[in-house]
């Protein structure tokens, strides 16, 4: 009897260790700068269809770093802005498209995912500068606000319906759209971020991931996009929290920038020069994270690994 009890205790210990080893396991994809309505009179560029096919077929592929295993079915797809090319019913050259170009994005990227040629996984999008500048209407903003009422995961939404946050395992995700700021294109996303982190991260030390369009690459830090004092204000809000990654777009390139000790992963654009195109596949485990570029030709590109705080620390 005593032998059996010892055996059961040993099994419980082993299971406890195994459970702790898999306390966090989050896979998601990141895309950016889809620019629906650009370069053609349809609402869905072939490059975007190719990127959707890459993401739909990626689960089951081996990550380029063996310790991260294979790509699991993602919790969702983050889209870091510039969903459309002009945020209105014409493209940037003034050609009338007949319907609003946001319809093309919404059809290809249904909020809960779809089947067939659509993205198969839930979508978490933010607007970029092209979605809110040179526009004659608010279709992108109205569309995001409506989608925020119907997401696959419960979200905390700002009073204006645009900025939102959610949790996957112990990791807190926040979308602040074009950039964290006040009036104008930012639409008070910084005040939302400040309140959200205080309420949902607090002193827990839990990892935080932020998605926005402008980042800290050479293009994004030009004053015409967002200014140094705005970036300083952003840092003053987040510096006491464990922000482990910021995912951005805008530059149409693929690289990583370290800003105040935080990794800004600049997502590639689906339609780009060979080598800088594609999407990110991300896996977050108990103590590490991989961010890997998947090119449209089906090969891996840039790969980065980062340390993460263990769950409960």
C-alpha positions as CSV (number, residue, x, y, z in Angstrom):
1,X,0.0,0.0,0.0
2,X,2.8,2.4,0.9
3,X,4.6,1.5,-2.4
4,X,1.4,2.4,-4.3
5,X,1.1,5.7,-2.4
6,X,4.7,6.6,-3.2
7,X,4.1,5.7,-6.8
8,X,1.0,8.0,-7.0
9,X,2.9,10.8,-5.4
10,X,5.7,10.4,-7.9
11,X,3.2,10.5,-10.8
12,X,1.6,13.6,-9.4
13,X,5.0,15.3,-9.1
14,X,5.9,14.4,-12.7
15,X,2.5,15.6,-14.0
16,X,2.9,18.8,-12.0
17,X,6.3,19.4,-13.6
18,X,4.9,18.6,-17.0
19,X,2.0,20.9,-16.5
20,X,4.3,23.7,-15.4
21,X,6.5,23.2,-18.4
22,X,3.5,23.9,-20.7
23,X,1.9,26.6,-18.6
24,X,2.1,29.0,-21.6
25,X,1.9,28.0,-25.2
26,X,0.6,30.7,-27.6
27,X,1.0,30.6,-31.4
28,X,-0.2,33.5,-33.5
29,X,0.6,35.1,-36.9
30,X,1.2,38.8,-37.7
31,X,0.6,40.5,-41.0
32,X,0.7,44.2,-41.9
33,X,0.1,46.8,-44.7
34,X,-2.4,44.9,-46.8
35,X,-3.4,48.1,-48.6
36,X,-6.7,46.7,-50.1
37,X,-7.7,48.8,-53.1
38,X,-4.2,49.6,-54.3
39,X,-2.9,48.9,-57.8
40,X,-6.1,47.4,-59.2
41,X,-9.9,47.8,-59.4
42,X,-10.7,44.7,-57.2
43,X,-10.7,44.6,-53.4
44,X,-8.4,41.7,-52.9
45,X,-4.9,41.8,-54.4
46,X,-3.3,38.5,-55.4
47,X,-0.4,39.0,-53.0
48,X,-2.9,39.2,-50.1
49,X,-4.5,36.0,-51.3
50,X,-1.0,34.4,-51.4
51,X,-0.3,35.5,-47.8
52,X,-3.7,34.1,-46.6
53,X,-2.8,30.8,-48.3
54,X,0.6,30.8,-46.6
55,X,-1.0,31.3,-43.2
56,X,-3.8,28.8,-43.7
57,X,-1.2,26.1,-44.7
58,X,1.5,26.9,-42.2
59,X,0.3,24.9,-39.2
60,X,2.2,21.6,-39.0
61,X,5.4,23.1,-40.5
62,X,8.6,22.9,-38.4
63,X,9.8,26.1,-37.0
64,X,13.3,27.1,-38.1
65,X,14.6,26.7,-34.5
66,X,14.1,23.0,-33.6
67,X,13.5,23.8,-29.9
68,X,10.2,25.4,-30.9
69,X,8.8,22.3,-32.6
70,X,6.1,22.7,-35.2
71,X,3.7,25.6,-35.9
72,X,0.4,25.0,-34.1
73,X,-3.0,26.2,-35.2
74,X,-2.7,29.9,-34.3
75,X,-5.0,31.6,-31.7
76,X,-5.4,34.4,-34.2
77,X,-3.9,36.7,-36.8
78,X,-2.8,40.2,-35.8
79,X,-2.9,42.8,-38.6
80,X,-0.8,45.9,-37.8
81,X,-2.6,48.5,-39.8
82,X,-3.1,49.9,-43.4
83,X,-5.9,47.5,-44.0
84,X,-6.9,49.7,-47.0
85,X,-4.9,52.0,-49.2
86,X,-7.0,55.1,-48.7
87,X,-9.8,54.4,-46.3
88,X,-12.5,55.3,-48.8
89,X,-14.3,54.0,-51.9
90,X,-11.5,55.1,-54.3
91,X,-7.9,54.1,-54.4
92,X,-5.0,56.5,-53.7
93,X,-5.0,57.5,-57.4
94,X,-8.6,58.6,-57.3
95,X,-10.0,55.6,-59.2
96,X,-13.5,54.7,-58.1
97,X,-13.8,51.1,-57.0
98,X,-17.6,50.8,-56.8
99,X,-17.6,49.5,-53.2
100,X,-15.6,50.5,-50.2
101,X,-12.2,48.8,-50.1
102,X,-12.7,47.8,-46.5
103,X,-15.2,45.3,-47.8
104,X,-12.3,43.5,-49.5
105,X,-10.4,43.2,-46.3
106,X,-13.5,42.1,-44.3
107,X,-14.3,39.5,-46.8
108,X,-10.8,38.0,-46.9
109,X,-10.3,38.4,-43.1
110,X,-13.6,37.6,-41.4
111,X,-13.3,38.5,-37.7
112,X,-13.8,34.9,-36.5
113,X,-12.0,33.3,-39.4
114,X,-13.7,31.4,-42.3
115,X,-13.1,28.6,-44.7
116,X,-12.2,28.3,-48.4
117,X,-9.9,31.1,-49.6
118,X,-10.6,33.2,-46.5
119,X,-8.2,33.3,-43.5
120,X,-9.1,30.4,-41.3
121,X,-8.3,31.9,-38.0
122,X,-9.7,34.7,-35.8
123,X,-8.4,38.2,-36.8
124,X,-7.3,41.1,-34.6
125,X,-6.8,44.1,-36.7
126,X,-5.8,47.7,-36.2
127,X,-6.0,50.7,-38.5
128,X,-3.0,52.5,-40.0
129,X,-2.5,55.9,-41.4
130,X,-3.8,54.9,-44.8
131,X,-7.1,53.9,-43.2
132,X,-7.8,57.3,-41.7
133,X,-6.0,59.8,-43.9
134,X,-7.3,61.2,-47.2
135,X,-10.7,59.6,-46.6
136,X,-14.2,60.8,-47.3
137,X,-15.8,58.5,-44.7
138,X,-15.2,56.4,-41.7
139,X,-15.9,52.9,-43.1
140,X,-12.7,51.4,-41.6
141,X,-13.3,52.9,-38.1
142,X,-16.9,51.9,-38.2
143,X,-15.9,48.4,-39.4
144,X,-13.4,47.9,-36.6
145,X,-15.9,49.1,-34.0
146,X,-18.5,46.6,-35.2
147,X,-16.0,43.8,-35.3
148,X,-15.0,44.5,-31.7
149,X,-18.5,43.5,-30.7
150,X,-18.1,40.1,-32.4
151,X,-14.6,38.8,-31.6
152,X,-13.7,35.2,-30.9
153,X,-12.1,36.2,-27.5
154,X,-13.6,38.6,-25.0
155,X,-12.0,42.1,-25.5
156,X,-11.8,45.2,-23.4
157,X,-12.8,48.0,-25.8
158,X,-12.2,51.8,-25.5
159,X,-15.1,54.1,-25.1
160,X,-14.9,55.1,-28.8
161,X,-15.0,51.4,-29.8
162,X,-11.6,51.4,-31.6
163,X,-8.8,50.3,-29.3
164,X,-9.0,47.0,-27.5
165,X,-7.2,44.4,-25.5
166,X,-7.5,40.7,-24.8
167,X,-5.7,37.8,-23.0
168,X,-4.2,34.6,-24.3
169,X,-3.0,32.4,-21.4
170,X,-1.2,34.8,-19.0
171,X,-0.1,37.2,-21.8
172,X,-2.0,40.5,-22.2
173,X,-2.3,41.9,-25.8
174,X,-3.3,45.5,-26.6
175,X,-4.1,47.0,-29.9
176,X,-3.6,50.8,-30.0
177,X,-4.1,51.1,-33.8
178,X,-2.0,53.7,-35.7
179,X,0.1,54.8,-32.6
180,X,-0.4,55.4,-28.9
181,X,-1.3,59.1,-28.6
182,X,-4.0,61.7,-28.0
183,X,-6.0,63.7,-30.4
184,X,-6.0,63.3,-34.2
185,X,-5.4,60.0,-35.9
186,X,-4.5,58.3,-32.6
187,X,-8.0,58.9,-31.2
188,X,-6.9,58.9,-27.6
189,X,-5.3,55.4,-27.7
190,X,-2.6,56.3,-25.1
191,X,-5.2,57.1,-22.4
192,X,-6.9,53.8,-23.2
193,X,-3.6,52.0,-22.9
194,X,-2.8,53.6,-19.6
195,X,-6.1,52.6,-18.0
196,X,-6.1,49.2,-19.6
197,X,-2.6,48.3,-18.3
198,X,-3.3,49.6,-14.8
199,X,-6.5,47.5,-14.6
200,X,-5.3,44.3,-16.4
201,X,-1.6,44.1,-15.8
202,X,-1.1,46.1,-12.7
203,X,1.8,44.8,-10.6
204,X,1.4,41.2,-11.8
205,X,4.5,41.3,-14.0
206,X,2.6,39.4,-16.6
207,X,3.9,39.7,-20.2
208,X,2.4,42.4,-22.4
209,X,2.4,42.5,-26.2
210,X,1.4,45.7,-28.0
211,X,0.3,46.1,-31.6
212,X,0.4,49.4,-33.5
213,X,1.1,50.6,-37.0
214,X,4.0,53.1,-36.5
215,X,7.1,51.6,-34.8
216,X,10.6,52.7,-34.2
217,X,12.2,52.0,-37.6
218,X,13.8,54.8,-39.5
219,X,10.7,55.6,-41.5
220,X,8.3,55.6,-38.5
221,X,10.3,57.9,-36.3
222,X,10.1,60.8,-38.8
223,X,8.1,63.7,-37.3
224,X,5.4,63.5,-40.0
225,X,4.3,60.2,-38.5
226,X,4.7,60.5,-34.7
227,X,7.0,62.8,-32.8
228,X,9.6,62.2,-30.1
229,X,7.5,63.7,-27.3
230,X,4.7,61.2,-28.3
231,X,7.1,58.3,-28.1
232,X,8.4,59.6,-24.8
233,X,4.9,59.8,-23.4
234,X,4.3,56.2,-24.6
235,X,7.4,54.9,-22.8
236,X,6.4,56.7,-19.6
237,X,3.1,54.8,-19.7
238,X,4.6,51.3,-20.3
239,X,8.0,51.4,-18.6
240,X,6.7,49.9,-15.3
241,X,5.1,46.9,-17.1
242,X,6.7,43.9,-18.7
243,X,6.3,44.7,-22.3
244,X,7.9,41.8,-24.1
245,X,7.2,42.8,-27.7
246,X,5.7,45.5,-29.9
247,X,4.5,44.4,-33.4
248,X,4.3,47.2,-36.0
249,X,4.1,47.7,-39.8
250,X,4.3,50.8,-41.9
251,X,7.9,50.5,-43.3
252,X,7.1,47.6,-45.7
253,X,10.2,45.8,-44.6
254,X,11.1,43.0,-42.2
255,X,13.3,43.5,-39.2
256,X,13.7,44.0,-35.5
257,X,14.4,47.3,-33.7
258,X,15.3,47.5,-30.0
259,X,13.8,50.6,-28.4
260,X,14.4,51.3,-24.8
261,X,15.2,47.6,-24.3
262,X,11.9,46.5,-26.0
263,X,11.9,44.5,-29.2
264,X,9.8,46.2,-32.0
265,X,9.2,43.5,-34.7
266,X,8.5,45.3,-38.0
267,X,6.2,43.0,-39.9
268,X,6.8,42.4,-43.6
269,X,4.2,43.4,-46.2
270,X,2.6,40.6,-48.2
271,X,3.2,42.5,-51.4
272,X,6.9,43.4,-51.3
273,X,10.3,42.7,-52.8
274,X,11.4,39.1,-52.5
275,X,13.1,38.6,-49.1
276,X,11.1,41.3,-47.2
277,X,7.6,39.9,-48.0
278,X,5.4,37.5,-46.0
279,X,4.1,37.3,-42.4
280,X,5.4,36.5,-38.9
281,X,4.8,33.2,-37.1
282,X,5.2,33.6,-33.4
283,X,5.3,31.1,-30.6
284,X,5.4,32.0,-26.9
285,X,6.4,29.4,-24.4
286,X,7.1,29.5,-20.7
287,X,10.5,31.2,-20.9
288,X,11.1,32.0,-24.6
289,X,9.5,33.3,-27.8
290,X,10.3,32.9,-31.5
291,X,9.4,35.4,-34.2
292,X,9.9,33.9,-37.6
293,X,9.3,35.5,-41.0
294,X,7.5,33.2,-43.4
295,X,8.0,34.4,-47.0
296,X,5.5,34.1,-49.8
297,X,7.6,31.5,-51.5
298,X,7.1,29.2,-48.5
299,X,10.6,29.5,-47.0
300,X,11.7,30.9,-43.6
301,X,13.4,34.3,-43.6
302,X,14.5,36.3,-40.5
303,X,14.3,34.5,-37.2
304,X,14.6,36.0,-33.7
305,X,14.3,34.4,-30.3
306,X,13.6,36.3,-27.1
307,X,13.6,35.4,-23.4
308,X,10.2,35.6,-21.6
309,X,9.4,35.8,-17.9
310,X,8.0,32.4,-16.7
311,X,4.3,32.2,-15.9
312,X,3.6,33.6,-12.4
313,X,6.8,35.6,-12.3
